[in-house]
Amino acid sequence: MRFVADFHLHSKYSRAVSPQMTLPVMAQYARQKGLDILTASDFTHPLWFKEIQEQLQEAGEGVYQLKGESSPLFILSTEISSIYKQGDKLRRIHNLIFVPSLAVAEKINKELTRRGCNLTADGRPIVGLTSKALLELILSIDERCFLIPCHIWTPHFGIYGSASGFDSLEEAFGELAPQIYGIETGLSSDPDMNWQVTELQHRTILSFSDAHSAPKMAREATVFDLAAPTYENIRRAIMYYAVKDEKNKIAYTLEFYPEEGKYHFSGHRNCKVMFSPQDVAQRGTTCPVCQRRLTEGVFMRVGQLSSSELTNRAVEKMQGHGIKWYSDKANLQPPYVKLVPLLEIVAEGLSSTVNSQKSKNMFATLCSELTSEIEVLLRTPLDEIERVAGWKITEAIKKVREGNISINPGFDGVFGKVNIWSEEEKALMKGRPATVPQLVLDF
């Protein structure tokens, strides 16, 4: 059975997170977006943990559901920020930990509190434990727990981050590195970029949204093939390269365009300076405006840690419904598809913004009438989309499926800007009402 999952979310108790990130709202948006399983997240926060205990009930081994509702399912995970010194360098690393039950989560919370961690300060708590010590701790409580380094290339908080990370998983986790069965790509990298790193060849490449508000859920997701939706089967799917359980594995991932991620290129936000790796090679890493070091981008950092023998692995192929898929020519990793969030597509199709009520209403209509956001982006026939949304939004979805778009890359905390139509195309469309029943533009 196939399940779409988003296992990196945050609750209303985390900093810079919408107060609407509650379990019922998460569940509502999960159904709208087409998510089958998500994380209850942030279980380390005492108030949030109480809400989890009160609002969820067991729905199977290690999975939960809202009382009175059958979908979506939830598992328990949390993101922990480890800040510590190792090798004469300050490390700031974010890791996701997963646990098989509320009882195990409670034990971890008590042990973290005993070690002086203030769990009430933030849903994503800061601890002084090294990444290795954190992994040792959770495994000592229950061997079914597991840890996934999250958004691994982010400059300041990724395990490979240029500012405070490491050059290898072994450097970070020592002899426990084999216990790291998977990694999360983060928004600024895609699987192909990660396929270039030698030590990731036999580790699972996962993608999740890291959503701080409900509309951002499922902007990245991982699709699992599971014998049944249980915690243990999810764990075995992530451990695939260690256990080779063909009944439980990753089918494919849904990806943000990495250029749209806010750390793809190097640069300085305040100075409005953006450098590609080629620019850095020619002009160096010093900002020409303020003369300080640029924030190093993910694209450049991947190049530093990649192996030349592992590059150019992705094979592009147009498949059902005109969608460009990317597969691994080495046949080691599952395929993936790169998408633009539907609300962004709708906004550009309506010449509006993602925050306008017009865009939100159309987004809701599409998800309601055509099942879900993921269904619209991946599987709904174009004539069905046109019936609901008109030719212009349909053409926009078609272009995204084909990969026929351009993106101004993100840098130093600034998200990239997707351009579905070129200026020439916009000029040719000017004055044409969006309701005209035309799918293909003759440019």
C-alpha positions in Angstrom: 0.0 0.0 0.0 1.2 3.5 -0.8 1.3 6.3 1.7 2.3 10.0 1.3 4.1 11.2 4.4 5.4 14.5 5.8 7.4 13.9 8.9 8.9 17.3 9.6 6.4 19.8 10.9 6.2 22.2 13.8 3.6 23.0 16.4 2.3 26.3 17.6 4.8 26.0 20.5 7.8 26.4 18.2 9.4 29.8 17.4 8.2 31.5 14.3 5.4 29.1 13.8 1.7 29.9 13.1 -0.6 29.7 16.1 -2.9 27.7 13.8 -0.5 24.7 13.8 -2.7 22.5 16.0 -3.4 18.8 15.5 -7.0 19.4 14.1 -5.7 22.0 11.6 -2.8 19.8 10.6 -5.2 17.0 10.0 -7.6 19.2 8.0 -4.7 20.4 5.7 -3.3 16.9 5.4 -6.6 15.8 3.8 -6.7 18.8 1.5 -3.1 18.3 0.4 -3.3 14.5 0.1 -1.1 13.4 3.0 -1.8 10.0 4.6 0.7 10.1 7.5 2.2 13.1 9.3 4.1 13.7 12.4 2.5 15.0 15.6 5.9 16.9 15.9 7.5 18.8 18.9 6.6 16.1 21.4 9.4 17.4 23.7 7.3 20.5 24.6 5.2 19.8 27.8 2.1 21.6 26.8 2.1 20.2 23.3 2.8 16.7 24.6 -0.3 17.1 26.8 -2.4 18.0 23.7 -1.0 15.0 21.9 -2.0 12.7 24.8 -5.5 14.2 25.0 -6.3 14.5 21.3 -4.7 11.4 19.8 -5.6 7.7 20.2 -3.7 4.6 19.0 -4.6 3.5 15.5 -2.1 0.7 15.2 1.5 -0.1 16.2 3.2 3.2 16.8 0.7 5.2 14.8 -2.1 7.5 16.1 -5.2 9.3 14.8 -7.3 12.2 16.1 -10.1 10.9 18.3 -13.3 10.6 16.1 -11.3 10.8 12.8 -9.8 8.0 10.8 -7.3 10.0 8.7 -4.6 11.1 8.6 -2.4 9.0 10.7 0.3 10.5 13.0 3.6 9.2 14.2 5.8 10.8 16.9 8.9 12.8 16.1 10.5 16.0 17.2 13.4 18.3 16.0 16.1 19.0 18.4 18.8 21.7 18.1 22.2 20.5 19.4 24.6 23.4 20.0 28.1 22.3 21.2 31.8 22.6 20.6 33.6 19.8 18.8 37.1 19.9 17.2 37.6 23.6 18.2 34.5 24.6 16.2 31.0 25.6 17.4 28.5 23.1 16.0 24.8 23.9 15.6 23.0 20.8 14.3 19.3 20.0 13.9 18.2 16.4 14.1 14.8 14.7 13.9 14.2 11.9 16.3 11.4 9.4 16.0 9.9 7.2 18.7 7.6 4.2 18.7 5.1 5.3 21.4 4.0 8.0 23.8 5.6 6.1 26.7 9.0 6.3 25.0 8.5 9.9 24.2 7.8 10.6 27.8 10.9 8.8 28.9 13.0 10.9 26.5 11.5 14.1 27.8 12.2 13.2 31.4 15.8 12.3 30.5 16.4 15.5 28.6 14.9 17.5 31.5 17.2 15.6 33.9 20.2 16.7 31.9 19.2 20.3 32.2 17.3 20.9 29.0 14.6 23.6 29.2 11.8 21.9 27.2 9.3 24.7 27.8 11.3 27.3 26.0 10.6 26.1 22.5 9.0 23.3 20.6 12.3 22.7 19.0 14.5 22.6 22.1 18.1 23.5 22.3 20.4 21.0 24.0 24.1 20.9 24.8 24.3 17.2 23.8 26.4 16.4 20.7 24.6 14.7 17.8 26.3 11.4 18.8 25.3 11.8 22.5 21.7 12.5 21.4 21.6 9.3 19.3 23.1 7.3 22.2 20.5 8.7 24.5 17.5 7.7 22.5 18.8 4.3 21.6 19.5 3.6 25.3 15.9 4.3 26.1 14.5 2.2 23.2 16.4 0.6 20.4 13.4 1.2 18.0 14.1 5.0 18.1 15.9 6.4 15.2 17.5 9.8 14.2 17.6 11.5 10.9 19.8 14.6 10.4 17.4 17.2 8.9 17.9 19.8 6.1 21.5 18.5 6.0 23.0 21.3 3.8 21.6 24.4 5.6 24.6 26.6 6.3 24.0 27.1 10.0 22.0 24.1 11.2 22.7 21.2 8.8 25.0 18.3 9.5 26.9 19.2 6.4 26.3 23.0 6.8 29.2 25.2 5.8 29.1 27.4 8.9 28.8 24.9 11.7 28.5 21.4 10.3 30.8 18.5 9.5 32.4 17.0 6.4 31.0 13.5 7.1 28.5 11.6 9.1 31.4 9.7 10.8 32.9 13.0 12.0 29.6 13.9 13.6 28.5 10.5 14.9 31.7 8.5 15.2 31.2 4.7 15.5 27.4 5.3 15.6 27.4 6.6 12.0 26.1 3.3 10.7 22.9 3.9 12.8 22.1 6.9 10.5 19.9 5.2 8.0 18.6 8.2 6.2 18.9 12.0 5.8 16.5 14.8 5.0 17.5 16.8 1.9 16.1 20.2 2.9 14.4 22.6 0.5 17.6 23.8 -1.1 18.8 20.4 -2.4 17.2 17.6 -4.4 18.0 13.9 -4.4 20.4 14.1 -7.3 22.6 16.6 -5.4 22.7 14.1 -2.5 23.4 11.1 -4.8 26.8 12.7 -5.5 28.0 12.2 -1.9 29.8 8.8 -1.4 28.5 8.1 2.1 24.9 8.7 1.1 25.0 6.0 -1.6 23.3 3.4 0.7 21.3 5.7 2.9 17.7 6.7 2.3 17.1 10.1 0.9 14.0 11.7 2.5 12.2 14.9 1.8 9.7 16.7 4.1 8.3 20.2 4.3 9.7 21.6 7.6 6.4 23.5 7.6 5.8 26.3 10.1 2.3 26.9 8.9 -0.4 24.6 7.6 -0.3 25.9 3.9 3.3 24.9 3.7 2.7 21.3 4.5 3.5 18.8 1.8 5.7 21.2 -0.2 8.1 18.3 0.0 7.0 14.8 1.0 8.1 11.1 0.8 5.9 8.4 -0.6 6.2 5.0 1.2 5.3 1.5 0.0 4.3 -0.2 3.2 2.9 -3.7 4.0 0.8 -1.8 6.6 1.0 1.7 8.0 2.9 1.0 11.3 5.8 2.6 13.0 8.0 -0.5 12.5 7.3 -0.7 8.8 8.1 3.0 8.4 11.3 2.4 10.3 12.2 -0.6 8.1 11.5 1.4 5.0 13.9 4.1 6.1 16.4 1.3 7.1 16.0 -0.2 3.6 19.7 -0.4 2.7 20.4 -2.2 5.9 17.5 -4.7 6.0 16.4 -4.9 2.3 12.7 -5.4 3.1 11.0 -5.2 -0.3 7.6 -5.0 1.4 8.6 -1.7 3.1 10.5 0.9 1.1 10.5 4.4 -0.4 8.5 4.6 -3.7 9.5 8.2 -4.6 9.8 11.7 -3.2 8.0 15.0 -4.0 10.5 17.8 -4.2 10.6 21.6 -4.1 12.7 23.0 -6.9 16.0 23.4 -5.0 16.6 26.8 -6.7 13.5 27.9 -4.8 15.1 27.1 -1.5 16.4 30.0 0.5 20.0 28.8 0.7 20.6 27.4 -2.8 23.2 30.0 -4.0 25.7 31.9 -1.9 25.2 35.6 -1.1 24.3 38.3 1.3 20.6 39.2 1.7 21.1 42.7 3.1 23.7 43.6 0.4 21.5 42.1 -2.3 24.4 40.1 -3.5 23.9 36.6 -5.0 26.8 34.4 -6.3 26.5 31.1 -8.2 29.4 28.6 -7.7 30.9 29.9 -10.9 30.7 33.5 -9.5 32.4 32.3 -6.3 35.2 30.6 -8.3 35.8 33.8 -10.3 35.2 36.4 -7.5 35.8 34.6 -4.3 33.7 34.4 -1.1 34.0 38.0 0.0 30.9 40.2 -0.4 31.8 43.1 -2.8 29.5 45.4 -0.8 30.3 44.9 2.9 33.6 43.0 2.5 32.4 40.2 4.8 32.3 36.5 4.0 29.3 35.5 2.0 26.8 32.9 3.4 27.8 29.8 1.5 25.1 28.3 -0.6 24.0 24.6 -0.6 24.8 24.2 -4.3 28.4 25.2 -3.6 28.7 23.1 -0.5 27.5 20.0 -2.3 30.2 20.5 -4.8 32.8 20.5 -2.0 31.7 17.2 -0.6 30.7 15.4 -3.8 32.6 12.7 -5.7 33.2 13.4 -9.4 32.5 9.8 -10.1 28.9 10.1 -8.8 27.8 13.2 -10.7 25.3 13.3 -13.6 23.2 10.4 -12.1 19.7 11.8 -12.8 17.9 10.6 -15.9 15.0 12.7 -17.0 11.9 11.1 -18.5 8.4 12.3 -19.3 5.9 10.0 -17.9 2.1 9.8 -17.3 0.2 13.1 -17.5 3.2 14.8 -19.0 5.3 14.9 -15.9 9.1 15.0 -15.9 10.5 12.4 -13.5 14.1 12.0 -12.4 15.5 8.5 -11.9 18.9 7.2 -10.8 20.8 5.7 -13.6 22.8 3.7 -11.1 19.5 2.2 -9.8 20.5 2.7 -6.2 17.9 5.3 -5.2 14.1 5.8 -5.8 12.9 8.4 -8.4 11.6 11.8 -7.6 9.6 14.6 -9.2 10.1 18.4 -8.7 6.9 20.4 -8.2 5.8 24.0 -7.4 3.2 24.3 -4.6 -0.3 24.6 -6.1 -1.1 27.8 -4.4 1.9 29.5 -6.0 0.8 28.1 -9.4 -2.7 29.4 -8.9 -1.5 32.8 -7.8 0.6 33.2 -11.0 -2.2 31.9 -13.1 -4.6 34.5 -11.7 -2.0 37.3 -11.8 -2.4 37.5 -8.1 -0.6 36.7 -4.9 -0.5 33.6 -2.7 -2.1 35.7 0.1 -5.0 37.0 -1.9 -8.5 35.6 -1.1 -9.0 35.0 -4.9 -5.9 32.6 -5.0 -6.9 30.9 -1.7 -10.5 30.3 -2.9 -9.3 28.8 -6.2 -6.8 26.6 -4.4 -9.5 25.3 -2.1 -11.9 24.7 -5.0 -9.3 22.7 -6.9 -8.4 20.5 -3.9 -12.1 20.0 -3.0 -13.3 19.1 -6.5 -10.3 17.2 -7.6 -9.5 15.3 -4.4 -6.2 17.0 -3.2 -3.3 19.2 -4.0 -1.0 16.3 -4.8 -3.6 14.7 -7.0 -4.0 17.9 -9.0 -0.2 18.3 -9.4 0.5 14.7 -10.3 -2.4 12.8 -11.7 -5.5 14.8 -12.6 -6.0 15.0 -16.4 -5.6 18.6 -17.7 -9.1 18.7 -19.1 -10.5 18.1 -15.6 -8.3 20.9 -14.2 -9.5 23.2 -17.0 -13.1 22.5 -16.2 -12.6 23.7 -12.6 -9.9 26.4 -13.0 -9.9 27.6 -16.6 -7.2 27.4 -19.3 -4.5 29.7 -17.7 -4.1 27.8 -14.4 -4.2 24.6 -16.4 -1.4 25.8 -18.7 0.6 26.8 -15.6 0.2 23.3 -14.1 1.2 21.8 -17.5 4.3 23.9 -17.6 5.3 22.9 -14.1 4.8 19.2 -14.8 7.0 19.6 -17.8 9.7 21.5 -15.9 9.2 24.3 -18.4 9.7 27.2 -15.9 12.5 29.4 -14.7 13.6 30.3 -11.2 15.6 33.1 -9.7 17.6 31.1 -7.1 17.3 31.7 -3.4 20.2 32.8 -1.2 21.1 33.8 2.4 17.6 33.2 3.7 15.7 34.6 0.7 13.4 32.1 -1.1 13.9 31.8 -4.9 11.3 33.2 -7.2 9.4 30.9 -9.6 8.6 32.3 -13.0 6.1 30.0 -14.9 5.9 32.3 -17.9 8.7 34.4 -19.5 8.1 38.1 -20.1 7.6 37.3 -23.8 4.9 34.8 -23.0 3.2 37.2 -20.6 3.1 39.8 -23.3 1.5 37.4 -25.8 -1.1 36.4 -23.2 -1.9 40.0 -22.2 -5.6 40.8 -22.4 -6.7 37.2 -22.9 -9.2 36.2 -20.2 -8.2 33.2 -18.0 -11.5 31.5 -18.8 -10.8 31.0 -22.5 -10.8 27.2 -23.0 -7.3 26.9 -24.4 -4.7 24.6 -23.0 -1.7 25.1 -25.2 -0.3 28.5 -26.1 1.4 28.9 -29.5 4.5 30.9 -28.7 
